[in-house]
């Protein structure tokens, strides 16, 4: 096999993939889980458990 005719900047490609997944999946939910849970429980009739 010879050299590929396609050239790719893998560092740029990886950066784009990471950005795409950050937009698709909201990781902030896990970073602020306890704050969001406290906010939900503030005026709730039934309290959510962790």
PQR file with spaces between the fields and no chain letter, atoms N, CA, C, O and H, PARSE charges and radii, in Angstrom:
ATOM       1  N    UNK     1       0.844   -1.194    0.000 -0.4000 1.5000
ATOM       2  CA   UNK     1       0.000    0.000    0.000 -0.0000 2.0000
ATOM       3  C    UNK     1       0.880    1.245    0.000  0.5500 1.7000
ATOM       4  O    UNK     1       1.908    1.311    0.675 -0.5500 1.4000
ATOM       5  N    UNK     2       0.457    2.188   -0.751 -0.4000 1.5000
ATOM       6  CA   UNK     2       1.197    3.436   -0.826 -0.0000 2.0000
ATOM       7  C    UNK     2       0.625    4.485    0.107  0.5500 1.7000
ATOM       8  O    UNK     2      -0.224    4.195    0.950 -0.5500 1.4000
ATOM       9  H    UNK     2      -0.377    2.134   -1.299  0.4000 1.0000
ATOM      10  N    UNK     3       1.091    5.677   -0.051 -0.4000 1.5000
ATOM      11  CA   UNK     3       0.595    6.790    0.757 -0.0000 2.0000
ATOM      12  C    UNK     3      -0.835    7.111    0.358  0.5500 1.7000
ATOM      13  O    UNK     3      -1.229    6.960   -0.799 -0.5500 1.4000
ATOM      14  H    UNK     3       1.781    5.913   -0.735  0.4000 1.0000
ATOM      15  N    UNK     4      -1.591    7.552    1.331 -0.4000 1.5000
ATOM      16  CA   UNK     4      -2.967    7.953    1.065 -0.0000 2.0000
ATOM      17  C    UNK     4      -2.975    9.324    0.402  0.5500 1.7000
ATOM      18  O    UNK     4      -2.149   10.186    0.704 -0.5500 1.4000
ATOM      19  H    UNK     4      -1.271    7.675    2.271  0.4000 1.0000
ATOM      20  N    UNK     5      -3.916    9.504   -0.500 -0.4000 1.5000
ATOM      21  CA   UNK     5      -4.023   10.806   -1.152 -0.0000 2.0000
ATOM      22  C    UNK     5      -4.771   11.813   -0.274  0.5500 1.7000
ATOM      23  O    UNK     5      -4.796   13.010   -0.559 -0.5500 1.4000
ATOM      24  H    UNK     5      -4.587    8.804   -0.746  0.4000 1.0000
ATOM      25  N    UNK     6      -5.380   11.300    0.803 -0.4000 1.5000
ATOM      26  CA   UNK     6      -6.119   12.176    1.696 -0.0000 2.0000
ATOM      27  C    UNK     6      -5.230   12.608    2.848  0.5500 1.7000
ATOM      28  O    UNK     6      -4.545   11.786    3.458 -0.5500 1.4000
ATOM      29  H    UNK     6      -5.360   10.328    1.035  0.4000 1.0000
ATOM      30  N    UNK     7      -5.245   13.872    3.137 -0.4000 1.5000
ATOM      31  CA   UNK     7      -4.467   14.388    4.264 -0.0000 2.0000
ATOM      32  C    UNK     7      -5.451   14.990    5.266  0.5500 1.7000
ATOM      33  O    UNK     7      -6.357   15.737    4.898 -0.5500 1.4000
ATOM      34  H    UNK     7      -5.801   14.539    2.642  0.4000 1.0000
ATOM      35  N    UNK     8      -5.259   14.660    6.497 -0.4000 1.5000
ATOM      36  CA   UNK     8      -6.172   15.134    7.522 -0.0000 2.0000
ATOM      37  C    UNK     8      -5.368   15.666    8.688  0.5500 1.7000
ATOM      38  O    UNK     8      -4.393   15.049    9.118 -0.5500 1.4000
ATOM      39  H    UNK     8      -4.523   14.053    6.796  0.4000 1.0000
ATOM      40  N    UNK     9      -5.779   16.808    9.196 -0.4000 1.5000
ATOM      41  CA   UNK     9      -5.182   17.375   10.401 -0.0000 2.0000
ATOM      42  C    UNK     9      -5.919   16.754   11.585  0.5500 1.7000
ATOM      43  O    UNK     9      -6.991   17.216   11.977 -0.5500 1.4000
ATOM      44  H    UNK     9      -6.571   17.309    8.847  0.4000 1.0000
ATOM      45  N    UNK    10      -5.327   15.702   12.147 -0.4000 1.5000
ATOM      46  CA   UNK    10      -6.021   14.926   13.175 -0.0000 2.0000
ATOM      47  C    UNK    10      -6.305   15.739   14.433  0.5500 1.7000
ATOM      48  O    UNK    10      -7.329   15.509   15.076 -0.5500 1.4000
ATOM      49  H    UNK    10      -4.456   15.327   11.829  0.4000 1.0000
ATOM      50  N    UNK    11      -5.463   16.658   14.803 -0.4000 1.5000
ATOM      51  CA   UNK    11      -5.726   17.458   16.002 -0.0000 2.0000
ATOM      52  C    UNK    11      -6.956   18.344   15.790  0.5500 1.7000
ATOM      53  O    UNK    11      -7.769   18.505   16.700 -0.5500 1.4000
ATOM      54  H    UNK    11      -4.630   16.845   14.281  0.4000 1.0000
ATOM      55  N    UNK    12      -7.093   18.913   14.603 -0.4000 1.5000
ATOM      56  CA   UNK    12      -8.266   19.733   14.289 -0.0000 2.0000
ATOM      57  C    UNK    12      -9.526   18.866   14.212  0.5500 1.7000
ATOM      58  O    UNK    12     -10.593   19.266   14.678 -0.5500 1.4000
ATOM      59  H    UNK    12      -6.432   18.782   13.864  0.4000 1.0000
ATOM      60  N    UNK    13      -9.392   17.686   13.626 -0.4000 1.5000
ATOM      61  CA   UNK    13     -10.515   16.760   13.528 -0.0000 2.0000
ATOM      62  C    UNK    13     -11.001   16.358   14.919  0.5500 1.7000
ATOM      63  O    UNK    13     -12.202   16.374   15.189 -0.5500 1.4000
ATOM      64  H    UNK    13      -8.525   17.360   13.248  0.4000 1.0000
ATOM      65  N    UNK    14     -10.058   15.994   15.810 -0.4000 1.5000
ATOM      66  CA   UNK    14     -10.426   15.611   17.172 -0.0000 2.0000
ATOM      67  C    UNK    14     -11.114   16.752   17.911  0.5500 1.7000
ATOM      68  O    UNK    14     -12.075   16.528   18.648 -0.5500 1.4000
ATOM      69  H    UNK    14      -9.082   15.980   15.591  0.4000 1.0000
ATOM      70  N    UNK    15     -10.636   17.950   17.720 -0.4000 1.5000
ATOM      71  CA   UNK    15     -11.238   19.123   18.358 -0.0000 2.0000
ATOM      72  C    UNK    15     -12.681   19.309   17.879  0.5500 1.7000
ATOM      73  O    UNK    15     -13.564   19.629   18.674 -0.5500 1.4000
ATOM      74  H    UNK    15      -9.855   18.133   17.121  0.4000 1.0000
ATOM      75  N    UNK    16     -12.916   19.110   16.596 -0.4000 1.5000
ATOM      76  CA   UNK    16     -14.268   19.241   16.048 -0.0000 2.0000
ATOM      77  C    UNK    16     -15.207   18.162   16.573  0.5500 1.7000
ATOM      78  O    UNK    16     -16.381   18.426   16.832 -0.5500 1.4000
ATOM      79  H    UNK    16     -12.199   18.850   15.949  0.4000 1.0000
ATOM      80  N    UNK    17     -14.691   16.953   16.729 -0.4000 1.5000
ATOM      81  CA   UNK    17     -15.515   15.859   17.259 -0.0000 2.0000
ATOM      82  C    UNK    17     -15.909   16.146   18.701  0.5500 1.7000
ATOM      83  O    UNK    17     -17.063   15.942   19.079 -0.5500 1.4000
ATOM      84  H    UNK    17     -13.737   16.738   16.519  0.4000 1.0000
ATOM      85  N    UNK    18     -14.971   16.613   19.505 -0.4000 1.5000
ATOM      86  CA   UNK    18     -15.258   16.928   20.899 -0.0000 2.0000
ATOM      87  C    UNK    18     -16.291   18.042   20.992  0.5500 1.7000
ATOM      88  O    UNK    18     -17.212   17.966   21.806 -0.5500 1.4000
ATOM      89  H    UNK    18     -14.034   16.778   19.198  0.4000 1.0000
ATOM      90  N    UNK    19     -16.149   19.067   20.173 -0.4000 1.5000
ATOM      91  CA   UNK    19     -17.112   20.173   20.169 -0.0000 2.0000
ATOM      92  C    UNK    19     -18.496   19.679   19.778  0.5500 1.7000
ATOM      93  O    UNK    19     -19.495   20.096   20.365 -0.5500 1.4000
ATOM      94  H    UNK    19     -15.401   19.129   19.512  0.4000 1.0000
ATOM      95  N    UNK    20     -18.561   18.798   18.798 -0.4000 1.5000
ATOM      96  CA   UNK    20     -19.840   18.258   18.341 -0.0000 2.0000
ATOM      97  C    UNK    20     -20.531   17.498   19.460  0.5500 1.7000
ATOM      98  O    UNK    20     -21.734   17.665   19.664 -0.5500 1.4000
ATOM      99  H    UNK    20     -17.750   18.458   18.322  0.4000 1.0000
ATOM     100  N    UNK    21     -19.792   16.659   20.194 -0.4000 1.5000
ATOM     101  CA   UNK    21     -20.398   15.892   21.278 -0.0000 2.0000
ATOM     102  C    UNK    21     -20.789   16.770   22.454  0.5500 1.7000
ATOM     103  O    UNK    21     -21.766   16.470   23.140 -0.5500 1.4000
ATOM     104  H    UNK    21     -18.815   16.523   20.029  0.4000 1.0000
ATOM     105  N    UNK    22     -20.062   17.836   22.703 -0.4000 1.5000
ATOM     106  CA   UNK    22     -20.451   18.757   23.775 -0.0000 2.0000
ATOM     107  C    UNK    22     -21.785   19.413   23.454  0.5500 1.7000
ATOM     108  O    UNK    22     -22.589   19.662   24.352 -0.5500 1.4000
ATOM     109  H    UNK    22     -19.269   18.080   22.146  0.4000 1.0000
ATOM     110  N    UNK    23     -22.020   19.691   22.195 -0.4000 1.5000
ATOM     111  CA   UNK    23     -23.284   20.296   21.796 -0.0000 2.0000
ATOM     112  C    UNK    23     -24.423   19.285   21.845  0.5500 1.7000
ATOM     113  O    UNK    23     -25.562   19.645   22.141 -0.5500 1.4000
ATOM     114  H    UNK    23     -21.366   19.489   21.465  0.4000 1.0000
ATOM     115  N    UNK    24     -24.121   18.033   21.557 -0.4000 1.5000
ATOM     116  CA   UNK    24     -25.147   16.998   21.523 -0.0000 2.0000
ATOM     117  C    UNK    24     -25.559   16.536   22.917  0.5500 1.7000
ATOM     118  O    UNK    24     -26.725   16.213   23.144 -0.5500 1.4000
ATOM     119  H    UNK    24     -23.196   17.742   21.317  0.4000 1.0000
ATOM     120  N    UNK    25     -24.618   16.505   23.843 -0.4000 1.5000
ATOM     121  CA   UNK    25     -24.880   15.963   25.170 -0.0000 2.0000
ATOM     122  C    UNK    25     -24.530   17.007   26.223  0.5500 1.7000
ATOM     123  O    UNK    25     -23.369   17.398   26.341 -0.5500 1.4000
ATOM     124  H    UNK    25     -23.671   16.768   23.659  0.4000 1.0000
ATOM     125  N    UNK    26     -25.522   17.465   26.991 -0.4000 1.5000
ATOM     126  CA   UNK    26     -25.277   18.546   27.965 -0.0000 2.0000
ATOM     127  C    UNK    26     -24.574   18.048   29.234  0.5500 1.7000
ATOM     128  O    UNK    26     -25.229   17.607   30.179 -0.5500 1.4000
ATOM     129  H    UNK    26     -26.466   17.147   26.895  0.4000 1.0000
ATOM     130  N    UNK    27     -23.246   18.121   29.248 -0.4000 1.5000
ATOM     131  CA   UNK    27     -22.481   17.659   30.396 -0.0000 2.0000
ATOM     132  C    UNK    27     -22.694   18.531   31.622  0.5500 1.7000
ATOM     133  O    UNK    27     -22.407   18.094   32.737 -0.5500 1.4000
ATOM     134  H    UNK    27     -22.714   18.480   28.481  0.4000 1.0000
ATOM     135  N    UNK    28     -23.191   19.756   31.448 -0.4000 1.5000
ATOM     136  CA   UNK    28     -23.390   20.627   32.598 -0.0000 2.0000
ATOM     137  C    UNK    28     -24.389   20.038   33.578  0.5500 1.7000
ATOM     138  O    UNK    28     -24.367   20.375   34.762 -0.5500 1.4000
ATOM     139  H    UNK    28     -23.424   20.110   30.543  0.4000 1.0000
ATOM     140  N    UNK    29     -25.272   19.158   33.098 -0.4000 1.5000
ATOM     141  CA   UNK    29     -26.242   18.527   33.992 -0.0000 2.0000
ATOM     142  C    UNK    29     -25.514   17.751   35.076  0.5500 1.7000
ATOM     143  O    UNK    29     -25.923   17.783   36.237 -0.5500 1.4000
ATOM     144  H    UNK    29     -25.290   18.884   32.137  0.4000 1.0000
ATOM     145  N    UNK    30     -24.449   17.059   34.721 -0.4000 1.5000
ATOM     146  CA   UNK    30     -23.715   16.284   35.711 -0.0000 2.0000
ATOM     147  C    UNK    30     -22.815   17.160   36.566  0.5500 1.7000
ATOM     148  O    UNK    30     -22.572   16.846   37.732 -0.5500 1.4000
ATOM     149  H    UNK    30     -24.116   17.033   33.778  0.4000 1.0000
ATOM     150  N    UNK    31     -22.322   18.245   36.005 -0.4000 1.5000
ATOM     151  CA   UNK    31     -21.462   19.138   36.769 -0.0000 2.0000
ATOM     152  C    UNK    31     -22.235   19.863   37.864  0.5500 1.7000
ATOM     153  O    UNK    31     -21.675   20.170   38.917 -0.5500 1.4000
ATOM     154  H    UNK    31     -22.519   18.500   35.058  0.4000 1.0000
ATOM     155  N    UNK    32     -23.491   20.133   37.630 -0.4000 1.5000
ATOM     156  CA   UNK    32     -24.314   20.901   38.580 -0.0000 2.0000
ATOM     157  C    UNK    32     -25.506   20.088   39.071  0.5500 1.7000
ATOM     158  O    UNK    32     -26.572   20.641   39.344 -0.5500 1.4000
ATOM     159  H    UNK    32     -23.945   19.884   36.775  0.4000 1.0000
ATOM     160  N    UNK    33     -25.323   18.780   39.181 -0.4000 1.5000
ATOM     161  CA   UNK    33     -26.422   17.885   39.536 -0.0000 2.0000
ATOM     162  C    UNK    33     -27.086   18.274   40.854  0.5500 1.7000
ATOM     163  O    UNK    33     -28.313   18.353   40.922 -0.5500 1.4000
ATOM     164  H    UNK    33     -24.457   18.331   38.959  0.4000 1.0000
ATOM     165  N    UNK    34     -26.301   18.516   41.895 -0.4000 1.5000
ATOM     166  CA   UNK    34     -26.867   18.805   43.221 -0.0000 2.0000
ATOM     167  C    UNK    34     -27.595   20.144   43.236  0.5500 1.7000
ATOM     168  O    UNK    34     -28.619   20.282   43.905 -0.5500 1.4000
ATOM     169  H    UNK    34     -25.305   18.451   41.839  0.4000 1.0000
ATOM     170  N    UNK    35     -27.085   21.120   42.516 -0.4000 1.5000
ATOM     171  CA   UNK    35     -27.761   22.414   42.431 -0.0000 2.0000
ATOM     172  C    UNK    35     -29.107   22.287   41.729  0.5500 1.7000
ATOM     173  O    UNK    35     -30.106   22.855   42.171 -0.5500 1.4000
ATOM     174  H    UNK    35     -26.253   21.007   41.973  0.4000 1.0000
ATOM     175  N    UNK    36     -29.123   21.538   40.633 -0.4000 1.5000
ATOM     176  CA   UNK    36     -30.369   21.344   39.893 -0.0000 2.0000
ATOM     177  C    UNK    36     -31.380   20.550   40.716  0.5500 1.7000
ATOM     178  O    UNK    36     -32.577   20.832   40.668 -0.5500 1.4000
ATOM     179  H    UNK    36     -28.312   21.077   40.273  0.4000 1.0000
ATOM     180  N    UNK    37     -30.904   19.559   41.470 -0.4000 1.5000
ATOM     181  CA   UNK    37     -31.792   18.772   42.307 -0.0000 2.0000
ATOM     182  C    UNK    37     -32.390   19.631   43.418  0.5500 1.7000
ATOM     183  O    UNK    37     -33.583   19.521   43.703 -0.5500 1.4000
ATOM     184  H    UNK    37     -29.931   19.330   41.509  0.4000 1.0000
ATOM     185  N    UNK    38     -31.589   20.478   44.044 -0.4000 1.5000
ATOM     186  CA   UNK    38     -32.090   21.369   45.087 -0.0000 2.0000
ATOM     187  C    UNK    38     -33.114   22.343   44.518  0.5500 1.7000
ATOM     188  O    UNK    38     -34.110   22.654   45.172 -0.5500 1.4000
ATOM     189  H    UNK    38     -30.620   20.567   43.812  0.4000 1.0000
ATOM     190  N    UNK    39     -32.872   22.822   43.310 -0.4000 1.5000
ATOM     191  CA   UNK    39     -33.815   23.738   42.661 -0.0000 2.0000
ATOM     192  C    UNK    39     -35.157   23.048   42.391  0.5500 1.7000
ATOM     193  O    UNK    39     -36.217   23.641   42.589 -0.5500 1.4000
ATOM     194  H    UNK    39     -32.063   22.570   42.779  0.4000 1.0000
ATOM     195  N    UNK    40     -35.101   21.808   41.942 -0.4000 1.5000
ATOM     196  CA   UNK    40     -36.328   21.053   41.678 -0.0000 2.0000
ATOM     197  C    UNK    40     -37.091   20.768   42.970  0.5500 1.7000
ATOM     198  O    UNK    40     -38.322   20.773   42.975 -0.5500 1.4000
ATOM     199  H    UNK    40     -34.240   21.326   41.781  0.4000 1.0000
ATOM     200  N    UNK    41     -36.378   20.522   44.053 -0.4000 1.5000
ATOM     201  CA   UNK    41     -37.018   20.172   45.317 -0.0000 2.0000
ATOM     202  C    UNK    41     -37.531   21.383   46.091  0.5500 1.7000
ATOM     203  O    UNK    41     -38.285   21.227   47.052 -0.5500 1.4000
ATOM     204  H    UNK    41     -35.378   20.518   44.049  0.4000 1.0000
ATOM     205  N    UNK    42     -37.140   22.563   45.692 -0.4000 1.5000
ATOM     206  CA   UNK    42     -37.476   23.762   46.462 -0.0000 2.0000
ATOM     207  C    UNK    42     -38.991   23.910   46.664  0.5500 1.7000
ATOM     208  O    UNK    42     -39.441   24.111   47.792 -0.5500 1.4000
ATOM     209  H    UNK    42     -36.528   22.690   44.912  0.4000 1.0000
ATOM     210  N    UNK    43     -39.762   23.816   45.615 -0.4000 1.5000
ATOM     211  CA   UNK    43     -41.216   24.017   45.711 -0.0000 2.0000
ATOM     212  C    UNK    43     -42.009   22.764   45.313  0.5500 1.7000
ATOM     213  O    UNK    43     -43.191   22.863   44.984 -0.5500 1.4000
ATOM     214  H    UNK    43     -39.397   23.653   44.698  0.4000 1.0000
ATOM     215  N    UNK    44     -41.385   21.614   45.341 -0.4000 1.5000
ATOM     216  CA   UNK    44     -42.032   20.387   44.907 -0.0000 2.0000
ATOM     217  C    UNK    44     -42.831   19.773   46.060  0.5500 1.7000
ATOM     218  O    UNK    44     -42.430   19.846   47.222 -0.5500 1.4000
ATOM     219  H    UNK    44     -40.425   21.534   45.608  0.4000 1.0000
ATOM     220  N    UNK    45     -43.956   19.174   45.713 -0.4000 1.5000
ATOM     221  CA   UNK    45     -44.731   18.450   46.724 -0.0000 2.0000
ATOM     222  C    UNK    45     -44.024   17.150   47.102  0.5500 1.7000
ATOM     223  O    UNK    45     -43.955   16.786   48.276 -0.5500 1.4000
ATOM     224  H    UNK    45     -44.281   19.115   44.769  0.4000 1.0000
ATOM     225  N    UNK    46     -43.514   16.474   46.115 -0.4000 1.5000
ATOM     226  CA   UNK    46     -42.757   15.243   46.336 -0.0000 2.0000
ATOM     227  C    UNK    46     -41.295   15.548   46.081  0.5500 1.7000
ATOM     228  O    UNK    46     -40.938   16.040   45.010 -0.5500 1.4000
ATOM     229  H    UNK    46     -43.570   16.770   45.161  0.4000 1.0000
ATOM     230  N    UNK    47     -40.458   15.263   47.046 -0.4000 1.5000
ATOM     231  CA   UNK    47     -39.036   15.554   46.932 -0.0000 2.0000
ATOM     232  C    UNK    47     -38.335   14.454   46.126  0.5500 1.7000
ATOM     233  O    UNK    47     -38.610   13.267   46.301 -0.5500 1.4000
ATOM     234  H    UNK    47     -40.748   14.863   47.915  0.4000 1.0000
ATOM     235  N    UNK    48     -37.443   14.867   45.256 -0.4000 1.5000
ATOM     236  CA   UNK    48     -36.630   13.922   44.505 -0.0000 2.0000
ATOM     237  C    UNK    48     -35.435   13.528   45.341  0.5500 1.7000
ATOM     238  O    UNK    48     -34.845   14.357   46.034 -0.5500 1.4000
ATOM     239  H    UNK    48     -37.220   15.831   45.114  0.4000 1.0000
ATOM     240  N    UNK    49     -35.080   12.247   45.270 -0.4000 1.5000
ATOM     241  CA   UNK    49     -33.940   11.745   46.026 -0.0000 2.0000
ATOM     242  C    UNK    49     -32.744   11.590   45.106  0.5500 1.7000
ATOM     243  O    UNK    49     -32.881   11.336   43.910 -0.5500 1.4000
ATOM     244  H    UNK    49     -35.559   11.574   44.706  0.4000 1.0000
ATOM     245  N    UNK    50     -31.579   11.749   45.690 -0.4000 1.5000
ATOM     246  CA   UNK    50     -30.339   11.600   44.898 -0.0000 2.0000
ATOM     247  C    UNK    50     -29.941   10.158   44.775  0.5500 1.7000
ATOM     248  O    UNK    50     -28.929    9.848   44.147 -0.5500 1.4000
ATOM     249  H    UNK    50     -31.467   11.955   46.662  0.4000 1.0000
